Amino acid sequence: MDATASEAPDEPPRGGIALRPLLALAAPALAITAGKLALSSDLAAAYPASAVLLFTWLCADSLCLGLMARDSRRRPAPRAVAGALATAACVVALGLPANLRETLLAMPPLPLAMALTLGLYLGWSALVARARFRAARAENGHGWTAAAETIVPPALLRFARTEIALLRLALFRWRAEPEVPAGSTGYAYHRHLAPMMITLLVLQFIEIGVVHLLVGLWSARAALILFALSMAGLVYLVGLIKSLRLMPVLLGGTGLRVRAGLLIDQHIACAQIAEIATSFDRETIDARTTLNAALLAWPNVLLRLREPIVRPGLLRTRRIEAVAFRLDDPAPFLAALRERFDGQPIQ
């Protein structure tokens, strides 16, 4: 369920893991887990109705408190509160043992209130999703993405999209052309990475054959689990290798897209670029405020930005002040930038 503290995004932290949102998720989970363990006690068996009511209160209270703890400076949005209560209803319905679930059904007002809460949230979210779908489709054609973000957290949605795209690349699109939209020019960066990536792929094949054979002598079940994990890693590595060729760095009318396969895709408007450098030190590249898109290699292009840009992540956000990457042939790219910036010198 969507339990964001407000319809408007929070101001991101200046770097590192955002501890407050992380604790706001972990504390309710620990409280609910402790309550779940208490349901198996003799006291809960002796007083089943009280145990159901207390567990329901614990779920609703901990989730709502966690919602408020995410940002103590402002009040949670009403739909976010409804989402927390709907999540609590689902946790209670799925988390109660069989005997206590029968006790819950024997108290009709409580399951009715839970069903109404869940229905209210789903109906409310459907109306919001419909409005966002129409607005986003008219603006940029990404209506389904905007609608999905109404219920699914954006970070989780980005992760799911990346996983699906990577699997699609690994299993299909074997002879596809690089993705270069009309009006843009693509600049390759995969040639210096191909030998290293292929070496990793060969080593993984050897690991599947040798290590799994040794593990199979000890436990067939463990060998099967390890084989499944290794094959998943193999598929992911194949998808990553293919994405490096299919997703070049793009320079177009709207600006620059610095990409590193499916791992990095950062748009930079031309007006944001303050300086273009081809020589820099390690301290600059290793800085927290530098996005280094040069995989397994030293970058040969660095763009310093006029204003920091925020790059979201699953658990953290970063303020990016410079973007570094490596191209197989940087000369045409730098020439295009010189023309774009009216002959601005490249440092």
C-alpha positions as CSV (number, residue, x, y, z in Angstrom):
1,M,0.0,0.0,0.0
2,D,1.1,3.6,-0.6
3,A,1.9,5.2,2.7
4,T,3.8,8.2,1.6
5,A,3.7,11.1,4.0
6,S,2.4,13.6,1.5
7,E,1.3,13.8,-2.1
8,A,4.3,16.1,-2.7
9,P,7.8,14.6,-2.6
10,D,9.9,15.2,0.4
11,E,13.1,17.3,0.1
12,P,15.9,14.7,-0.3
13,P,18.7,14.5,2.1
14,R,22.1,15.8,1.1
15,G,23.7,12.4,0.9
16,G,23.9,9.0,2.5
17,I,21.2,6.7,3.6
18,A,17.9,8.5,4.6
19,L,17.8,7.1,8.1
20,R,14.4,8.6,9.1
21,P,12.4,6.8,6.3
22,L,14.4,3.6,6.9
23,L,13.6,3.6,10.6
24,A,10.0,4.5,9.9
25,L,9.8,1.3,7.9
26,A,11.8,-0.9,10.2
27,A,10.2,0.0,13.5
28,P,6.6,-0.9,12.5
29,A,7.9,-4.2,11.0
30,L,9.6,-5.1,14.2
31,A,6.6,-4.2,16.3
32,I,4.2,-6.2,14.1
33,T,6.6,-9.2,14.1
34,A,6.7,-9.1,17.9
35,G,2.9,-9.0,18.0
36,K,2.8,-11.9,15.6
37,L,5.0,-14.0,17.9
38,A,2.8,-13.1,20.9
39,L,-0.2,-14.6,19.1
40,S,1.2,-18.0,19.7
41,S,1.4,-17.6,23.4
42,D,-0.8,-19.3,26.0
43,L,-2.2,-15.9,27.0
44,A,-3.4,-15.3,23.5
45,A,-5.0,-18.8,23.4
46,A,-6.8,-18.1,26.7
47,Y,-8.1,-14.7,25.6
48,P,-8.5,-14.9,21.8
49,A,-10.8,-11.9,21.4
50,S,-8.5,-9.6,23.3
51,A,-5.5,-11.0,21.3
52,V,-7.3,-10.2,18.0
53,L,-8.2,-6.7,19.1
54,L,-4.7,-5.9,20.5
55,F,-3.0,-7.2,17.4
56,T,-5.3,-5.1,15.2
57,W,-4.6,-2.0,17.2
58,L,-0.8,-2.8,17.2
59,C,-0.8,-3.0,13.4
60,A,-2.8,0.1,12.8
61,D,-1.0,2.2,15.4
62,S,2.5,1.2,14.4
63,L,1.9,1.8,10.7
64,C,0.3,5.2,11.4
65,L,3.1,6.2,13.8
66,G,5.7,5.1,11.2
67,L,3.9,7.2,8.6
68,M,4.1,10.3,10.8
69,A,7.7,9.6,11.7
70,R,8.8,9.8,8.1
71,D,8.6,13.6,8.2
72,S,7.7,15.2,11.6
73,R,7.5,18.6,10.0
74,R,4.2,18.1,8.2
75,R,1.0,16.3,8.6
76,P,0.5,13.0,6.6
77,A,-1.9,13.2,3.6
78,P,-5.4,11.7,4.2
79,R,-4.9,9.1,1.5
80,A,-1.6,8.1,3.0
81,V,-3.4,7.5,6.4
82,A,-6.0,5.5,4.6
83,G,-3.2,3.5,3.0
84,A,-1.6,2.7,6.3
85,L,-4.9,1.6,7.8
86,A,-5.7,-0.6,4.7
87,T,-2.2,-2.1,5.0
88,A,-2.9,-2.9,8.7
89,A,-6.2,-4.6,7.7
90,C,-4.3,-6.8,5.2
91,V,-1.7,-7.7,7.8
92,V,-4.3,-8.6,10.4
93,A,-6.3,-10.7,7.9
94,L,-3.2,-12.6,6.7
95,G,-1.2,-12.7,9.9
96,L,-3.7,-14.2,12.3
97,P,-3.4,-17.9,13.0
98,A,-6.3,-20.1,12.0
99,N,-7.9,-20.2,15.4
100,L,-7.7,-16.5,15.9
101,R,-9.0,-15.9,12.4
102,E,-12.1,-17.7,13.4
103,T,-12.4,-15.4,16.4
104,L,-12.1,-12.4,14.1
105,L,-14.9,-13.6,11.9
106,A,-17.0,-14.1,15.0
107,M,-16.8,-10.4,15.6
108,P,-18.6,-9.0,12.4
109,P,-18.1,-5.3,13.0
110,L,-14.3,-5.7,13.0
111,P,-13.9,-7.5,9.6
112,L,-16.6,-5.2,8.2
113,A,-14.6,-2.1,9.2
114,M,-11.4,-3.7,7.8
115,A,-13.1,-4.4,4.4
116,L,-14.6,-0.9,4.3
117,T,-11.1,0.7,5.0
118,L,-9.5,-1.4,2.2
119,G,-12.3,-0.6,-0.2
120,L,-12.1,3.1,0.6
121,Y,-8.4,3.2,-0.1
122,L,-8.6,1.2,-3.3
123,G,-11.5,3.3,-4.6
124,W,-9.7,6.5,-3.7
125,S,-6.5,5.3,-5.2
126,A,-8.3,4.3,-8.4
127,L,-9.7,7.8,-8.8
128,V,-6.3,9.4,-8.2
129,A,-4.6,6.9,-10.6
130,R,-7.2,7.7,-13.3
131,A,-6.6,11.4,-13.0
132,R,-2.8,11.0,-13.1
133,F,-3.0,8.6,-16.0
134,R,-4.9,11.1,-18.1
135,A,-2.6,14.0,-17.2
136,A,0.6,12.0,-17.8
137,R,-0.6,10.5,-21.0
138,A,-1.4,14.0,-22.4
139,E,1.9,15.4,-21.2
140,N,4.5,12.7,-22.0
141,G,2.7,9.5,-22.9
142,H,3.8,7.7,-19.6
143,G,0.3,7.4,-18.3
144,W,0.6,3.8,-16.9
145,T,3.8,4.7,-15.0
146,A,2.1,7.7,-13.3
147,A,-0.9,5.6,-12.5
148,A,1.2,2.8,-11.0
149,E,3.1,5.2,-8.8
150,T,-0.2,6.0,-7.1
151,I,-0.1,2.7,-5.3
152,V,3.4,1.4,-5.7
153,P,6.4,3.4,-4.3
154,P,8.3,5.0,-7.1
155,A,11.6,3.5,-6.1
156,L,10.1,0.0,-6.1
157,L,8.5,0.7,-9.4
158,R,11.8,1.8,-10.9
159,F,13.4,-1.4,-9.6
160,A,10.7,-3.5,-11.1
161,R,10.9,-1.8,-14.5
162,T,14.7,-2.2,-14.6
163,E,14.4,-5.9,-13.7
164,I,11.8,-6.6,-16.5
165,A,13.8,-4.6,-19.0
166,L,16.9,-6.6,-18.2
167,L,15.2,-9.9,-18.5
168,R,13.7,-8.9,-21.8
169,L,17.1,-7.9,-23.1
170,A,18.8,-11.1,-21.9
171,L,16.2,-13.5,-23.4
172,F,15.3,-11.6,-26.5
173,R,16.5,-8.8,-28.8
174,W,19.6,-10.6,-30.0
175,R,20.0,-8.6,-33.2
176,A,18.5,-5.3,-32.2
177,E,20.0,-2.0,-33.2
178,P,21.2,0.5,-30.6
179,E,18.4,2.7,-29.2
180,V,19.0,6.1,-30.8
181,P,15.8,8.2,-31.0
182,A,15.3,10.6,-34.0
183,G,17.1,13.9,-33.5
184,S,19.7,12.3,-31.2
185,T,23.2,11.0,-31.8
186,G,24.5,7.9,-30.1
187,Y,28.1,7.5,-28.8
188,A,29.3,4.0,-27.9
189,Y,31.1,3.1,-24.8
190,H,30.8,-0.8,-24.8
191,R,33.9,-1.8,-26.8
192,H,36.3,-1.3,-23.9
193,L,34.0,-3.2,-21.6
194,A,33.3,-6.2,-23.8
195,P,36.5,-8.1,-23.2
196,M,36.1,-7.8,-19.4
197,M,32.4,-8.7,-19.4
198,I,33.0,-11.7,-21.6
199,T,35.7,-12.9,-19.3
200,L,33.3,-12.6,-16.4
201,L,30.7,-14.6,-18.4
202,V,33.2,-17.4,-19.1
203,L,34.2,-17.5,-15.4
204,Q,30.6,-17.9,-14.5
205,F,30.2,-20.8,-16.9
206,I,33.2,-22.5,-15.3
207,E,31.7,-21.8,-11.8
208,I,28.4,-23.4,-12.8
209,G,30.1,-26.5,-14.0
210,V,32.8,-27.1,-11.4
211,V,31.5,-25.6,-8.2
212,H,28.0,-27.1,-8.6
213,L,29.5,-30.5,-9.3
214,L,31.4,-30.4,-6.0
215,V,28.4,-29.1,-4.1
216,G,26.3,-31.9,-5.6
217,L,28.6,-34.5,-4.0
218,W,27.5,-33.1,-0.7
219,S,23.9,-32.2,-1.2
220,A,21.8,-32.5,-4.3
221,R,19.2,-30.0,-3.0
222,A,21.9,-27.4,-2.2
223,A,23.4,-27.9,-5.7
224,L,20.0,-27.3,-7.3
225,I,19.4,-24.1,-5.4
226,L,22.9,-22.9,-6.2
227,F,22.4,-23.8,-9.9
228,A,19.2,-21.7,-10.0
229,L,20.9,-18.7,-8.4
230,S,23.9,-19.0,-10.8
231,M,21.6,-19.3,-13.8
232,A,19.7,-16.2,-12.7
233,G,23.0,-14.3,-12.3
234,L,24.1,-15.6,-15.8
235,V,20.9,-14.2,-17.3
236,Y,21.4,-10.9,-15.6
237,L,25.0,-10.6,-16.8
238,V,24.0,-11.4,-20.4
239,G,21.3,-8.7,-20.2
240,L,23.7,-6.2,-18.8
241,I,26.3,-6.9,-21.5
242,K,23.7,-6.5,-24.2
243,S,22.4,-3.3,-22.7
244,L,25.8,-1.7,-22.9
245,R,25.7,-1.9,-26.7
246,L,22.0,-1.1,-27.1
247,M,21.9,2.0,-24.8
248,P,24.7,4.4,-25.9
249,V,25.2,7.9,-24.6
250,L,22.8,10.2,-26.4
251,L,23.2,13.9,-27.4
252,G,20.0,15.5,-28.7
253,G,18.0,18.6,-28.8
254,T,16.7,18.3,-25.2
255,G,20.2,17.7,-23.8
256,L,22.4,14.7,-22.9
257,R,21.5,11.2,-21.6
258,V,24.5,9.6,-19.9
259,R,23.8,5.9,-19.8
260,A,25.7,2.8,-18.6
261,G,23.4,0.1,-19.9
262,L,20.5,-0.5,-17.6
263,L,22.5,0.6,-14.5
264,I,22.6,4.3,-15.1
265,D,20.3,6.6,-17.2
266,Q,20.8,10.3,-16.2
267,H,19.4,13.1,-18.3
268,I,21.3,16.4,-18.2
269,A,20.0,19.5,-19.9
270,C,22.5,21.5,-21.9
271,A,21.9,24.6,-19.8
272,Q,23.0,22.6,-16.7
273,I,26.5,22.0,-18.0
274,A,28.9,24.5,-16.7
275,E,32.2,22.9,-17.7
276,I,33.5,20.1,-19.9
277,A,36.7,18.5,-18.8
278,T,38.9,15.7,-20.2
279,S,41.5,15.8,-17.4
280,F,40.7,15.4,-13.8
281,D,42.1,13.8,-10.6
282,R,41.0,10.8,-8.7
283,E,39.7,12.9,-5.8
284,T,37.1,14.4,-8.2
285,I,36.0,11.1,-9.6
286,D,35.7,9.4,-6.2
287,A,33.8,12.3,-4.7
288,R,30.3,11.6,-3.4
289,T,28.9,14.4,-5.6
290,T,30.3,12.8,-8.8
291,L,28.2,10.3,-10.7
292,N,30.8,8.0,-12.3
293,A,29.2,6.1,-15.2
294,A,32.5,4.6,-16.5
295,L,32.2,1.0,-15.6
296,L,35.4,-0.9,-14.8
297,A,37.5,1.9,-16.5
298,W,38.8,5.4,-16.0
299,P,36.5,8.1,-17.5
300,N,37.6,10.3,-20.3
301,V,34.9,13.0,-20.1
302,L,33.7,15.0,-17.0
303,L,30.8,17.4,-17.0
304,R,30.5,19.9,-14.1
305,L,27.0,21.2,-13.5
306,R,25.8,24.6,-12.7
307,E,23.3,23.4,-10.1
308,P,23.3,20.0,-8.3
309,I,20.8,17.5,-9.5
310,V,19.1,14.9,-7.3
311,R,19.5,11.3,-8.2
312,P,17.0,9.0,-6.3
313,G,17.8,5.5,-5.2
314,L,16.1,2.6,-3.4
315,L,17.4,3.7,0.1
316,R,19.3,6.9,-0.5
317,T,19.4,10.0,-2.7
318,R,22.5,11.8,-4.0
319,R,23.2,15.4,-5.0
320,I,25.2,15.2,-8.2
321,E,27.5,18.1,-9.1
322,A,29.5,16.4,-11.8
323,V,29.0,13.4,-14.2
324,A,31.9,11.3,-15.5
325,F,31.8,8.7,-18.2
326,R,34.0,7.0,-20.8
327,L,33.4,6.8,-24.5
328,D,35.1,4.5,-27.0
329,D,35.8,7.5,-29.2
330,P,35.3,10.8,-27.3
331,A,36.5,13.1,-30.2
332,P,33.2,13.3,-32.1
333,F,31.3,13.8,-28.9
334,L,33.5,16.6,-27.7
335,A,33.3,18.2,-31.2
336,A,29.5,18.1,-31.0
337,L,29.6,19.7,-27.6
338,R,32.0,22.5,-28.8
339,E,29.5,23.2,-31.6
340,R,26.6,23.2,-29.1
341,F,28.4,25.6,-26.7
342,D,29.5,27.9,-29.5
343,G,33.2,26.9,-29.3
344,Q,33.5,26.9,-25.6
345,P,36.9,25.4,-24.8
346,I,37.3,21.9,-23.5
347,Q,39.5,21.8,-20.5
